[in-house]
Amino acid sequence: MSIKWEGVMPAVTTKFTENDELDLKTFLLNIQAQLDAGVYGIVLGGTLGEASTLTDLEKRTLTKETVAFVNGKVPVLINIAEQTTKDAILCAKKAEEDGAQGLMLLPPMRYKACDKETVEYFKAIANSTSLPIMIYNNPVDYKIEVTLEMFDELLDACPNIEAVKESTRDVTNITRIKNKFGDRLKILTGVDTIALESLIMGADGWVAGLVCAFPKETVAIYELQ
């Protein structure tokens, strides 16, 4: 399945039981609510804790269960936020094996890499998989900014890097990305509090957190803007 980088894509929360085990029943209830609301994709293992704290088995279980449940209605992506290039490549390969249709990818976690290191990290992962990739650009929370110059190099080297989750909090960056890359790099806003402004500025879609609690309302904001 190719990915249309548009619309609302929830970064869904992972549900756990009181025994700290995956609560798949409640998790899939939320997935159904998202589908009923008309979301355009599902993003698993969001970065605010989950991507770097879920076990390998939990990530793979979530991917397999979601892919089977969604059954092709919308693309399923899983987020990769690892500390090493080797682990990130392994996660990408497992995601592909488990049926994910795309990846959301962060810079190296915990270590503040320089521009060259960050670009090489992204290249190595992108070249290890055929899955389409959305780069998560969030220098406010993760201390590494993927600049236009870095994207220029990445897009030349990696055709499967197709989109950016734009979370710099600077809506004017959307204009700069559009002017430089046109439709080559799709833009999904990643900050709920400036989502409307970002969409008005030309963002193609919205990777949302708000949608986990208010699926229909969030989709309505996108479709009515």
GROMACS elastic network, one bead per residue, 0.5 to 0.9 nm:
[ bonds ]
;  ai    aj funct       b0    kb
    1    72     6  0.79690   500
    1    74     6  0.88686   500
    1    75     6  0.69813   500
    1   101     6  0.62432   500
    1   102     6  0.89574   500
    2    75     6  0.79478   500
    2   101     6  0.73983   500
    2   102     6  0.85242   500
    2   131     6  0.89073   500
    2   132     6  0.77717   500
    3     6     6  0.86708   500
    3    41     6  0.85307   500
    3    74     6  0.86556   500
    3    75     6  0.65567   500
    3   101     6  0.76244   500
    3   102     6  0.75865   500
    3   132     6  0.74813   500
    4     7     6  0.85620   500
    4    40     6  0.81944   500
    4    41     6  0.89396   500
    4    75     6  0.87922   500
    5    40     6  0.84226   500
    5    41     6  0.88285   500
    5   134     6  0.89551   500
    5   162     6  0.82963   500
    5   163     6  0.70112   500
    5   186     6  0.62385   500
    5   187     6  0.76012   500
    5   188     6  0.73556   500
    5   204     6  0.67140   500
    5   205     6  0.65476   500
    6     9     6  0.80886   500
    6    40     6  0.69928   500
    6    41     6  0.88152   500
    6   186     6  0.80753   500
    6   187     6  0.82185   500
    6   188     6  0.71446   500
    6   203     6  0.84594   500
    6   206     6  0.72255   500
    7    39     6  0.68399   500
    7    40     6  0.54404   500
    7    41     6  0.80915   500
    7   188     6  0.83844   500
    7   204     6  0.69029   500
    7   206     6  0.60461   500
    7   207     6  0.83616   500
    7   219     6  0.76810   500
    7   222     6  0.67216   500
    7   223     6  0.78014   500
    8    38     6  0.82843   500
    8    39     6  0.52732   500
    8    40     6  0.55692   500
    8    41     6  0.71016   500
    8    42     6  0.88564   500
    8   188     6  0.87004   500
    8   205     6  0.58291   500
    8   207     6  0.59585   500
    8   208     6  0.66254   500
    8   211     6  0.81387   500
    8   218     6  0.75427   500
    8   219     6  0.60903   500
    8   222     6  0.69492   500
    9    12     6  0.87604   500
    9    34     6  0.89971   500
    9    39     6  0.58620   500
    9    40     6  0.55375   500
    9    42     6  0.54226   500
    9    43     6  0.65363   500
    9   188     6  0.89637   500
    9   205     6  0.76761   500
    9   206     6  0.61038   500
    9   208     6  0.61490   500
    9   209     6  0.89256   500
    9   211     6  0.83754   500
   10    13     6  0.88511   500
   10    34     6  0.76733   500
   10    39     6  0.73281   500
   10    40     6  0.85096   500
   10    41     6  0.70409   500
   10    42     6  0.55465   500
   10    43     6  0.59213   500
   10    44     6  0.84614   500
   10   206     6  0.80678   500
   10   207     6  0.55742   500
   10   209     6  0.60712   500
   10   210     6  0.80496   500
   10   211     6  0.59218   500
   10   212     6  0.65857   500
   10   215     6  0.84063   500
   11    42     6  0.66019   500
   11    44     6  0.60520   500
   11    45     6  0.73377   500
   11    46     6  0.56211   500
   11    47     6  0.88437   500
   11   207     6  0.62980   500
   11   208     6  0.59026   500
   11   209     6  0.57337   500
   11   211     6  0.82026   500
   11   212     6  0.75853   500
   12    27     6  0.87107   500
   12    30     6  0.81291   500
   12    31     6  0.79063   500
   12    42     6  0.70898   500
   12    43     6  0.62306   500
   12    44     6  0.59160   500
   12    45     6  0.72930   500
   12    46     6  0.69699   500
   12   208     6  0.85125   500
   12   209     6  0.71368   500
   12   211     6  0.82600   500
   12   212     6  0.60414   500
   13    27     6  0.79073   500
   13    30     6  0.88165   500
   13    44     6  0.76142   500
   13    45     6  0.72773   500
   13    46     6  0.71835   500
   13    50     6  0.81493   500
   13   209     6  0.84673   500
   13   212     6  0.71719   500
   14    22     6  0.75660   500
   14    23     6  0.79879   500
   14    24     6  0.86028   500
   14    27     6  0.64033   500
   14    44     6  0.80126   500
   14    45     6  0.72264   500
   14    46     6  0.87612   500
   14    50     6  0.76479   500
   14    62     6  0.84332   500
   15    21     6  0.84679   500
   15    22     6  0.60784   500
   15    23     6  0.51809   500
   15    24     6  0.70348   500
   15    25     6  0.87410   500
   15    26     6  0.65370   500
   15    27     6  0.54310   500
   16    19     6  0.76536   500
   16    20     6  0.54954   500
   16    21     6  0.52790   500
   16    24     6  0.79433   500
   16    26     6  0.84845   500
   16    27     6  0.84022   500
   17    20     6  0.52424   500
   17    21     6  0.53287   500
   17    22     6  0.62438   500
   17    23     6  0.53330   500
   18    21     6  0.74287   500
   19    22     6  0.88367   500
   20    23     6  0.86056   500
   21    58     6  0.88408   500
   22    25     6  0.87916   500
   22    27     6  0.82894   500
   22    58     6  0.72834   500
   22    61     6  0.89421   500
   22    62     6  0.86069   500
   23    26     6  0.57258   500
   23    27     6  0.61206   500
   23    28     6  0.87073   500
   24    28     6  0.58759   500
   24    29     6  0.83158   500
   24    62     6  0.80635   500
   24    65     6  0.81702   500
   25    28     6  0.54388   500
   25    29     6  0.62583   500
   25    30     6  0.88907   500
   26    30     6  0.64389   500
   26    31     6  0.87919   500
   27    30     6  0.52862   500
   27    31     6  0.64604   500
   27    32     6  0.88850   500
   27    62     6  0.89739   500
   28    32     6  0.61394   500
   28    33     6  0.85487   500
   28    65     6  0.83226   500
   28    66     6  0.73941   500
   28    69     6  0.76046   500
   29    32     6  0.51994   500
   29    33     6  0.63964   500
   29    34     6  0.88336   500
   30    33     6  0.50061   500
   30    34     6  0.63027   500
   30    35     6  0.87312   500
   30   212     6  0.75344   500
   31    34     6  0.50749   500
   31    35     6  0.62999   500
   31    36     6  0.86321   500
   31    42     6  0.80836   500
   31    66     6  0.78439   500
   31    69     6  0.84299   500
   31    70     6  0.80029   500
   32    35     6  0.50550   500
   32    36     6  0.60547   500
   32    37     6  0.85543   500
   32    69     6  0.86011   500
   32    70     6  0.82089   500
   33    36     6  0.50599   500
   33    37     6  0.62148   500
   33    38     6  0.88519   500
   33   212     6  0.88544   500
   33   215     6  0.69921   500
   33   216     6  0.85187   500
   34    37     6  0.51360   500
   34    38     6  0.65577   500
   34    39     6  0.58702   500
   34    42     6  0.83565   500
   34   211     6  0.77617   500
   34   212     6  0.76309   500
   34   215     6  0.57334   500
   34   216     6  0.78271   500
   35    38     6  0.52071   500
   35    39     6  0.57142   500
   35    40     6  0.82011   500
   35    41     6  0.86093   500
   35    42     6  0.89670   500
   35    70     6  0.81170   500
   35    73     6  0.81156   500
   35    74     6  0.81976   500
   35   215     6  0.87959   500
   36    39     6  0.77967   500
   36   215     6  0.84905   500
   36   216     6  0.80662   500
   37   215     6  0.56551   500
   37   217     6  0.83170   500
   37   218     6  0.86873   500
   37   219     6  0.67539   500
   37   220     6  0.87786   500
   38   215     6  0.82617   500
   38   216     6  0.75132   500
   38   219     6  0.67857   500
   39    42     6  0.76653   500
   39    74     6  0.78511   500
   39   211     6  0.89884   500
   39   215     6  0.78906   500
   39   216     6  0.86749   500
   39   219     6  0.66124   500
   40    73     6  0.87266   500
   40    74     6  0.58700   500
   40    75     6  0.74892   500
   41    73     6  0.85146   500
   41    76     6  0.59499   500
   41    77     6  0.75716   500
   42    66     6  0.86427   500
   42    74     6  0.71816   500
   42    75     6  0.64423   500
   42    77     6  0.60506   500
   42    78     6  0.82750   500
   42   207     6  0.89902   500
   43    46     6  0.70739   500
   43    75     6  0.86699   500
   43    76     6  0.61187   500
   43    78     6  0.55301   500
   43    79     6  0.68965   500
   43   102     6  0.89376   500
   43   103     6  0.84018   500
   43   104     6  0.77677   500
   43   207     6  0.79890   500
   44    50     6  0.88869   500
   44    51     6  0.82813   500
   44    59     6  0.82535   500
   44    62     6  0.75317   500
   44    63     6  0.73448   500
   44    66     6  0.87332   500
   44    76     6  0.75187   500
   44    77     6  0.60919   500
   44    79     6  0.60677   500
   44   104     6  0.89953   500
   45    48     6  0.87127   500
   45    49     6  0.84314   500
   45    50     6  0.52336   500
   45    52     6  0.83777   500
   45    54     6  0.77663   500
   45    59     6  0.72198   500
   45    62     6  0.85305   500
   45    77     6  0.89488   500
   45    78     6  0.60796   500
   45    79     6  0.54652   500
   45    80     6  0.79161   500
   46    49     6  0.72318   500
   46    50     6  0.56139   500
   46    51     6  0.55674   500
   46    52     6  0.89226   500
   46    78     6  0.80422   500
   46    79     6  0.61333   500
   46    80     6  0.86682   500
   46    81     6  0.89155   500
   46   104     6  0.89708   500
   47    50     6  0.57188   500
   47    51     6  0.50704   500
   47    52     6  0.71104   500
   47    79     6  0.72148   500
   47    80     6  0.82119   500
   47    81     6  0.68836   500
   47   106     6  0.83321   500
   48    51     6  0.73558   500
   48    52     6  0.84097   500
   49    52     6  0.59176   500
   49    53     6  0.59689   500
   49    54     6  0.82297   500
   50    53     6  0.51380   500
   50    54     6  0.55382   500
   51    54     6  0.60084   500
   51    55     6  0.88574   500
   51    59     6  0.81984   500
   51    78     6  0.86957   500
   51    79     6  0.63526   500
   51    80     6  0.63849   500
   51    81     6  0.56882   500
   51    82     6  0.79116   500
   52    55     6  0.82562   500
   52    80     6  0.80951   500
   52    81     6  0.58467   500
   52    82     6  0.63947   500
   52    83     6  0.85326   500
   52   109     6  0.83867   500
   54    57     6  0.81080   500
   54    58     6  0.59647   500
   54    59     6  0.62861   500
   55    58     6  0.50944   500
   55    59     6  0.62706   500
   55    60     6  0.86384   500
   56    59     6  0.52319   500
   56    60     6  0.62246   500
   56    61     6  0.85492   500
   56    91     6  0.83562   500
   57    60     6  0.51542   500
   57    61     6  0.59775   500
   57    62     6  0.85271   500
   58    61     6  0.50720   500
   58    62     6  0.60938   500
   58    63     6  0.85681   500
   59    62     6  0.51960   500
   59    63     6  0.61976   500
   59    64     6  0.87036   500
   59    78     6  0.83380   500
   59    95     6  0.87357   500
   60    63     6  0.50960   500
   60    64     6  0.61396   500
   60    65     6  0.84618   500
   60    94     6  0.74747   500
   60    95     6  0.72298   500
   60    98     6  0.67791   500
   61    64     6  0.52699   500
   61    65     6  0.59526   500
   61    66     6  0.83576   500
   61    98     6  0.86482   500
   62    65     6  0.52568   500
   62    66     6  0.59164   500
   62    67     6  0.84130   500
   63    66     6  0.53045   500
   63    67     6  0.60405   500
   63    68     6  0.85315   500
   63    76     6  0.78050   500
   63    77     6  0.82204   500
   63    78     6  0.71720   500
   63    95     6  0.72314   500
   63    98     6  0.63667   500
   63    99     6  0.72390   500
   63   100     6  0.65505   500
   64    67     6  0.52774   500
   64    68     6  0.61490   500
   64    69     6  0.85322   500
   64    95     6  0.88865   500
   64    98     6  0.55219   500
   64    99     6  0.66547   500
   64   100     6  0.79311   500
   65    68     6  0.52637   500
   65    69     6  0.60421   500
   65    70     6  0.85424   500
   66    69     6  0.50039   500
   66    70     6  0.58625   500
   66    71     6  0.82133   500
   66    76     6  0.73457   500
   66   100     6  0.89379   500
   67    70     6  0.53340   500
   67    71     6  0.59526   500
   67    72     6  0.73573   500
   67    75     6  0.82443   500
   67    76     6  0.63912   500
   67    98     6  0.81431   500
   67    99     6  0.63623   500
   67   100     6  0.67669   500
   67   101     6  0.87928   500
   68    71     6  0.51630   500
   68    72     6  0.82047   500
   68    99     6  0.86359   500
   69    72     6  0.86177   500
   70    73     6  0.56585   500
   70    74     6  0.67909   500
   70    75     6  0.82704   500
   70    76     6  0.80373   500
   71    74     6  0.79411   500
   72    75     6  0.66393   500
   72    76     6  0.85277   500
   75   100     6  0.75919   500
   75   101     6  0.56611   500
   75   102     6  0.73623   500
   76    99     6  0.82713   500
   76   100     6  0.54342   500
   76   101     6  0.54801   500
   76   102     6  0.65827   500
   76   103     6  0.85790   500
   77    95     6  0.85190   500
   77   100     6  0.56157   500
   77   101     6  0.58048   500
   77   103     6  0.50726   500
   77   104     6  0.66754   500
   77   133     6  0.89570   500
   78    92     6  0.88078   500
   78    95     6  0.71112   500
   78   100     6  0.68207   500
   78   101     6  0.84730   500
   78   102     6  0.67794   500
   78   103     6  0.52018   500
   78   104     6  0.61213   500
   78   105     6  0.86149   500
   79   102     6  0.88186   500
   79   103     6  0.57238   500
   79   105     6  0.58470   500
   79   106     6  0.78153   500
   80    88     6  0.64308   500
   80    91     6  0.69096   500
   80    92     6  0.74711   500
   80   103     6  0.70302   500
   80   104     6  0.61567   500
   80   105     6  0.50255   500
   80   106     6  0.63418   500
   81    88     6  0.71727   500
   81   104     6  0.86868   500
   81   105     6  0.65231   500
   81   106     6  0.53701   500
   81   107     6  0.72230   500
   81   108     6  0.68446   500
   81   109     6  0.62469   500
   82    85     6  0.74618   500
   82    86     6  0.88778   500
   82    87     6  0.63030   500
   82    88     6  0.54566   500
   82    91     6  0.85297   500
   82   106     6  0.80000   500
   82   107     6  0.82866   500
   82   108     6  0.61597   500
   82   109     6  0.58504   500
   82   110     6  0.89589   500
   83    86     6  0.87790   500
   83    87     6  0.72556   500
   83    88     6  0.76220   500
   83   107     6  0.87924   500
   83   108     6  0.53248   500
   83   110     6  0.68206   500
   83   111     6  0.75430   500
   84    87     6  0.53602   500
   84    88     6  0.62730   500
   84    89     6  0.87194   500
   84   108     6  0.66725   500
   84   109     6  0.81080   500
   84   121     6  0.85695   500
   85    88     6  0.50828   500
   85    89     6  0.61428   500
   85    90     6  0.85812   500
   85   108     6  0.77294   500
   85   121     6  0.60109   500
   85   122     6  0.84736   500
   85   124     6  0.73330   500
   85   125     6  0.71613   500
   86    89     6  0.52787   500
   86    90     6  0.62871   500
   86    91     6  0.87286   500
   86   124     6  0.89873   500
   86   125     6  0.85746   500
   87    90     6  0.50350   500
   87    91     6  0.61766   500
   87    92     6  0.86772   500
   88    91     6  0.50268   500
   88    92     6  0.62501   500
   88    93     6  0.87559   500
   88   105     6  0.88915   500
   88   108     6  0.88821   500
   88   121     6  0.89504   500
   88   125     6  0.66892   500
   89    92     6  0.50640   500
   89    93     6  0.63204   500
   89    94     6  0.86924   500
   89   124     6  0.74888   500
   89   125     6  0.51435   500
   89   126     6  0.83642   500
   89   128     6  0.64362   500
   89   129     6  0.80771   500
   90    93     6  0.51859   500
   90    94     6  0.62344   500
   90    95     6  0.85846   500
   90   125     6  0.88316   500
   90   128     6  0.88985   500
   91    94     6  0.51317   500
   91    95     6  0.60539   500
   91    96     6  0.86530   500
   92    95     6  0.50869   500
   92    96     6  0.63312   500
   92    97     6  0.87075   500
   92   103     6  0.74612   500
   92   125     6  0.72353   500
   92   126     6  0.86293   500
   92   128     6  0.76074   500
   92   129     6  0.65734   500
   92   131     6  0.82609   500
   93    96     6  0.52042   500
   93    97     6  0.62580   500
   93    98     6  0.86567   500
   93   128     6  0.74802   500
   93   129     6  0.65211   500
   94    98     6  0.60529   500
   94    99     6  0.87099   500
   94   100     6  0.89212   500
   95    98     6  0.50828   500
   95    99     6  0.64100   500
   95   100     6  0.54047   500
   95   101     6  0.83069   500
   95   102     6  0.83033   500
   95   103     6  0.80730   500
   95   131     6  0.89886   500
   96    99     6  0.53242   500
   96   100     6  0.54362   500
   96   101     6  0.71882   500
   96   102     6  0.80758   500
   96   129     6  0.76225   500
   96   130     6  0.81943   500
   96   131     6  0.70295   500
   97   100     6  0.76112   500
  100   103     6  0.76877   500
  100   131     6  0.81597   500
  101   131     6  0.63066   500
  101   132     6  0.73620   500
  102   130     6  0.89294   500
  102   131     6  0.51182   500
  102   133     6  0.58657   500
  102   134     6  0.78775   500
  103   131     6  0.67483   500
  103   132     6  0.64050   500
  103   134     6  0.62196   500
  103   135     6  0.84141   500
  104   132     6  0.88044   500
  104   133     6  0.58376   500
  104   135     6  0.58585   500
  104   136     6  0.64693   500
  104   164     6  0.86907   500
  104   165     6  0.82407   500
  105   122     6  0.79727   500
  105   125     6  0.89435   500
  105   133     6  0.69132   500
  105   134     6  0.61767   500
  105   136     6  0.57060   500
  105   137     6  0.89330   500
  106   109     6  0.75266   500
  106   122     6  0.84454   500
  106   134     6  0.89312   500
  106   135     6  0.62362   500
  106   136     6  0.52015   500
  106   137     6  0.72476   500
  106   138     6  0.84354   500
  106   142     6  0.86329   500
  107   112     6  0.87258   500
  107   113     6  0.80151   500
  107   118     6  0.61596   500
  107   119     6  0.86925   500
  107   121     6  0.74424   500
  107   122     6  0.73115   500
  107   135     6  0.82724   500
  107   136     6  0.77424   500
  107   137     6  0.81559   500
  107   142     6  0.80489   500
  107   144     6  0.70481   500
  107   145     6  0.87866   500
  107   146     6  0.85122   500
  108   111     6  0.62332   500
  108   112     6  0.74149   500
  108   113     6  0.70285   500
  108   118     6  0.71926   500
  108   121     6  0.75260   500
  108   142     6  0.89759   500
  108   144     6  0.87827   500
  109   112     6  0.76540   500
  109   142     6  0.74313   500
  110   142     6  0.79588   500
  112   118     6  0.89322   500
  112   142     6  0.82912   500
  112   143     6  0.66813   500
  112   144     6  0.64776   500
  113   116     6  0.79406   500
  113   117     6  0.56646   500
  113   118     6  0.58288   500
  113   144     6  0.71974   500
  114   117     6  0.53154   500
  114   118     6  0.61352   500
  114   119     6  0.86795   500
  114   144     6  0.79870   500
  115   118     6  0.51513   500
  115   119     6  0.61786   500
  115   120     6  0.86489   500
  115   144     6  0.82961   500
  115   145     6  0.83303   500
  115   146     6  0.76243   500
  115   147     6  0.84108   500
  115   150     6  0.71024   500
  116   119     6  0.52102   500
  116   120     6  0.61848   500
  116   121     6  0.85350   500
  116   150     6  0.82321   500
  117   120     6  0.52046   500
  117   121     6  0.60755   500
  117   122     6  0.87125   500
  118   121     6  0.50416   500
  118   122     6  0.62963   500
  118   123     6  0.86064   500
  118   144     6  0.83644   500
  118   146     6  0.80933   500
  118   150     6  0.85721   500
  119   122     6  0.52131   500
  119   123     6  0.60982   500
  119   124     6  0.86278   500
  119   146     6  0.84324   500
  119   150     6  0.64614   500
  119   151     6  0.82873   500
  119   153     6  0.77562   500
  119   154     6  0.67247   500
  120   124     6  0.60733   500
  120   125     6  0.86725   500
  120   154     6  0.87671   500
  121   124     6  0.53610   500
  121   125     6  0.65079   500
  121   126     6  0.87341   500
  122   125     6  0.53276   500
  122   126     6  0.60444   500
  122   127     6  0.84791   500
  122   135     6  0.85110   500
  122   154     6  0.76528   500
  122   158     6  0.89441   500
  123   126     6  0.51323   500
  123   127     6  0.59249   500
  123   128     6  0.84947   500
  123   154     6  0.67185   500
  123   157     6  0.72438   500
  123   158     6  0.66484   500
  124   127     6  0.53306   500
  124   128     6  0.63334   500
  125   128     6  0.51631   500
  125   129     6  0.69054   500
  126   129     6  0.57213   500
  126   130     6  0.75664   500
  126   131     6  0.79593   500
  126   132     6  0.82860   500
  126   133     6  0.72986   500
  126   158     6  0.63405   500
  126   159     6  0.85637   500
  126   160     6  0.67670   500
  126   161     6  0.70020   500
  127   130     6  0.75547   500
  127   157     6  0.87080   500
  127   158     6  0.67529   500
  127   160     6  0.83705   500
  129   132     6  0.83198   500
  129   160     6  0.85491   500
  130   160     6  0.68916   500
  131   160     6  0.66694   500
  131   161     6  0.88135   500
  132   159     6  0.84222   500
  132   161     6  0.59774   500
  132   162     6  0.63846   500
  132   163     6  0.85005   500
  133   160     6  0.59149   500
  133   162     6  0.58285   500
  133   163     6  0.66136   500
  133   164     6  0.84237   500
  134   160     6  0.88411   500
  134   161     6  0.62019   500
  134   162     6  0.60444   500
  134   164     6  0.50058   500
  134   165     6  0.64965   500
  134   186     6  0.86452   500
  134   188     6  0.89263   500
  135   146     6  0.86073   500
  135   161     6  0.73500   500
  135   162     6  0.82517   500
  135   163     6  0.63290   500
  135   165     6  0.60364   500
  135   166     6  0.84370   500
  136   146     6  0.86226   500
  136   163     6  0.87578   500
  136   164     6  0.58201   500
  136   166     6  0.66488   500
  136   167     6  0.74784   500
  136   190     6  0.83840   500
  137   142     6  0.85554   500
  137   144     6  0.77493   500
  137   145     6  0.61450   500
  137   146     6  0.59008   500
  137   147     6  0.87820   500
  137   164     6  0.67319   500
  137   165     6  0.59109   500
  137   166     6  0.54379   500
  137   167     6  0.56686   500
  137   168     6  0.66163   500
  137   190     6  0.88314   500
  138   141     6  0.59245   500
  138   142     6  0.59125   500
  138   143     6  0.73251   500
  138   144     6  0.70583   500
  138   145     6  0.65273   500
  138   146     6  0.82399   500
  138   165     6  0.80529   500
  138   166     6  0.69534   500
  138   168     6  0.53591   500
  138   169     6  0.83533   500
  138   190     6  0.85351   500
  139   142     6  0.50750   500
  139   146     6  0.78989   500
  139   167     6  0.75647   500
  139   168     6  0.60745   500
  140   143     6  0.57939   500
  140   144     6  0.79855   500
  140   145     6  0.83527   500
  140   167     6  0.78880   500
  140   168     6  0.65112   500
  140   169     6  0.79692   500
  141   144     6  0.85098   500
  142   145     6  0.82655   500
  145   168     6  0.78356   500
  146   149     6  0.81260   500
  146   150     6  0.59719   500
  146   151     6  0.67609   500
  147   150     6  0.51159   500
  147   151     6  0.62837   500
  147   152     6  0.85789   500
  148   151     6  0.50190   500
  148   152     6  0.60563   500
  148   153     6  0.87646   500
  148   176     6  0.81658   500
  148   177     6  0.70530   500
  148   180     6  0.79748   500
  149   153     6  0.65270   500
  149   154     6  0.87474   500
  150   153     6  0.52796   500
  150   154     6  0.62266   500
  150   155     6  0.86659   500
  151   155     6  0.59115   500
  151   156     6  0.84420   500
  151   185     6  0.88702   500
  152   155     6  0.54332   500
  152   156     6  0.63809   500
  152   157     6  0.88458   500
  152   180     6  0.87135   500
  152   181     6  0.82060   500
  153   156     6  0.53200   500
  153   157     6  0.63730   500
  153   158     6  0.85835   500
  154   157     6  0.52010   500
  154   158     6  0.57202   500
  154   159     6  0.83116   500
  154   161     6  0.74148   500
  155   158     6  0.52810   500
  155   159     6  0.60184   500
  155   160     6  0.81969   500
  155   161     6  0.63608   500
  155   162     6  0.78922   500
  155   184     6  0.81649   500
  155   185     6  0.81732   500
  156   159     6  0.69987   500
  158   161     6  0.57363   500
  158   162     6  0.88071   500
  159   162     6  0.70602   500
  161   164     6  0.84729   500
  161   185     6  0.79273   500
  162   184     6  0.67642   500
  162   185     6  0.53143   500
  162   186     6  0.63148   500
  163   184     6  0.80854   500
  163   187     6  0.57651   500
  163   188     6  0.73379   500
  164   167     6  0.89046   500
  164   185     6  0.68778   500
  164   186     6  0.62995   500
  164   187     6  0.51882   500
  164   188     6  0.61333   500
  164   189     6  0.82217   500
  165   186     6  0.87250   500
  165   187     6  0.62449   500
  165   189     6  0.56416   500
  165   190     6  0.55234   500
  165   206     6  0.80533   500
  165   207     6  0.70513   500
  166   169     6  0.78802   500
  166   170     6  0.88329   500
  166   171     6  0.87423   500
  166   173     6  0.83333   500
  166   174     6  0.77707   500
  166   187     6  0.64743   500
  166   188     6  0.59593   500
  166   190     6  0.55777   500
  166   191     6  0.79136   500
  166   203     6  0.87603   500
  167   170     6  0.77538   500
  167   171     6  0.88443   500
  167   188     6  0.88001   500
  167   189     6  0.63747   500
  167   190     6  0.50386   500
  167   191     6  0.58099   500
  168   171     6  0.78172   500
  168   173     6  0.78004   500
  168   190     6  0.87091   500
  168   191     6  0.85739   500
  169   172     6  0.89190   500
  169   173     6  0.85626   500
  169   190     6  0.88157   500
  169   191     6  0.71628   500
  169   194     6  0.75503   500
  170   173     6  0.56303   500
  170   174     6  0.78863   500
  170   198     6  0.89290   500
  171   174     6  0.56302   500
  171   175     6  0.76406   500
  171   189     6  0.89887   500
  171   194     6  0.79333   500
  171   197     6  0.71564   500
  171   198     6  0.56789   500
  171   201     6  0.71373   500
  172   175     6  0.53407   500
  172   176     6  0.67134   500
  172   177     6  0.89211   500
  172   198     6  0.85469   500
  172   201     6  0.77395   500
  173   177     6  0.61539   500
  173   178     6  0.85329   500
  174   177     6  0.51777   500
  174   178     6  0.61307   500
  174   179     6  0.85460   500
  174   187     6  0.73698   500
  174   189     6  0.88826   500
  174   198     6  0.73181   500
  174   201     6  0.67175   500
  174   202     6  0.69024   500
  174   203     6  0.67281   500
  175   178     6  0.50916   500
  175   179     6  0.60222   500
  175   180     6  0.85652   500
  175   201     6  0.69532   500
  175   202     6  0.74657   500
  175   203     6  0.89771   500
  176   179     6  0.51372   500
  176   180     6  0.61561   500
  176   181     6  0.85154   500
  177   180     6  0.52637   500
  177   181     6  0.58641   500
  177   182     6  0.73131   500
  177   185     6  0.76882   500
  177   186     6  0.89252   500
  177   187     6  0.81638   500
  178   181     6  0.54731   500
  178   183     6  0.72600   500
  178   184     6  0.88470   500
  178   185     6  0.78525   500
  178   186     6  0.84589   500
  178   187     6  0.84039   500
  178   202     6  0.80478   500
  178   203     6  0.88860   500
  179   182     6  0.59257   500
  181   184     6  0.54302   500
  181   185     6  0.59480   500
  181   186     6  0.87882   500
  182   185     6  0.66895   500
  182   186     6  0.81502   500
  183   186     6  0.59904   500
  183   187     6  0.89458   500
  186   203     6  0.76875   500
  186   204     6  0.63459   500
  186   205     6  0.83720   500
  187   202     6  0.81269   500
  187   203     6  0.50768   500
  187   204     6  0.53241   500
  187   205     6  0.65870   500
  187   206     6  0.83228   500
  188   198     6  0.86080   500
  188   199     6  0.84680   500
  188   203     6  0.56474   500
  188   204     6  0.56112   500
  188   207     6  0.61746   500
  189   192     6  0.78687   500
  189   194     6  0.81853   500
  189   195     6  0.60638   500
  189   198     6  0.62580   500
  189   199     6  0.73866   500
  189   203     6  0.62856   500
  189   204     6  0.79321   500
  189   205     6  0.63004   500
  189   207     6  0.61567   500
  189   208     6  0.80510   500
  190   194     6  0.85977   500
  190   195     6  0.72629   500
  190   205     6  0.89501   500
  190   206     6  0.60756   500
  190   207     6  0.51155   500
  190   208     6  0.62615   500
  190   209     6  0.84104   500
  191   194     6  0.57859   500
  191   195     6  0.58718   500
  191   198     6  0.88105   500
  191   206     6  0.82510   500
  191   207     6  0.79163   500
  191   208     6  0.72361   500
  191   209     6  0.82897   500
  192   196     6  0.80463   500
  192   206     6  0.82314   500
  192   207     6  0.83882   500
  192   208     6  0.61981   500
  192   209     6  0.68653   500
  192   210     6  0.66215   500
  193   196     6  0.78080   500
  193   197     6  0.87492   500
  194   197     6  0.53202   500
  194   198     6  0.60982   500
  194   199     6  0.86578   500
  195   198     6  0.50185   500
  195   199     6  0.60976   500
  195   200     6  0.85578   500
  195   203     6  0.87734   500
  195   206     6  0.69885   500
  195   208     6  0.85336   500
  195   222     6  0.87660   500
  196   199     6  0.51724   500
  196   200     6  0.61924   500
  196   201     6  0.86196   500
  196   221     6  0.75834   500
  196   222     6  0.77337   500
  196   225     6  0.73967   500
  197   200     6  0.51161   500
  197   201     6  0.62232   500
  197   202     6  0.88465   500
  198   201     6  0.50152   500
  198   202     6  0.64998   500
  198   203     6  0.56512   500
  198   206     6  0.88540   500
  199   202     6  0.51406   500
  199   204     6  0.68310   500
  199   205     6  0.71109   500
  199   206     6  0.79483   500
  199   222     6  0.77275   500
  199   225     6  0.75078   500
  200   203     6  0.71344   500
  200   225     6  0.72497   500
  202   205     6  0.89176   500
  203   206     6  0.77010   500
  205   222     6  0.77959   500
  206   222     6  0.78695   500
  207   211     6  0.89690   500
  208   211     6  0.57577   500
  208   212     6  0.78288   500
  208   218     6  0.81167   500
  209   212     6  0.57575   500
  209   213     6  0.79590   500
  210   213     6  0.58196   500
  210   214     6  0.61028   500
  210   215     6  0.75784   500
  210   218     6  0.68615   500
  211   216     6  0.75750   500
  211   217     6  0.75481   500
  211   218     6  0.53531   500
  211   219     6  0.76074   500
  212   215     6  0.59896   500
  212   218     6  0.89997   500
  214   217     6  0.54526   500
  214   218     6  0.60242   500
  214   219     6  0.86619   500
  215   218     6  0.53207   500
  215   219     6  0.62920   500
  215   220     6  0.86237   500
  216   219     6  0.52847   500
  216   220     6  0.61350   500
  216   221     6  0.87864   500
  217   220     6  0.50209   500
  217   221     6  0.63515   500
  217   222     6  0.89093   500
  218   221     6  0.51900   500
  218   222     6  0.66213   500
  218   223     6  0.88442   500
  219   222     6  0.51985   500
  219   223     6  0.61759   500
  219   224     6  0.85178   500
  220   223     6  0.50963   500
  220   224     6  0.58050   500
  220   225     6  0.82823   500
  221   224     6  0.54378   500
  221   225     6  0.60472   500
  222   225     6  0.55517   500
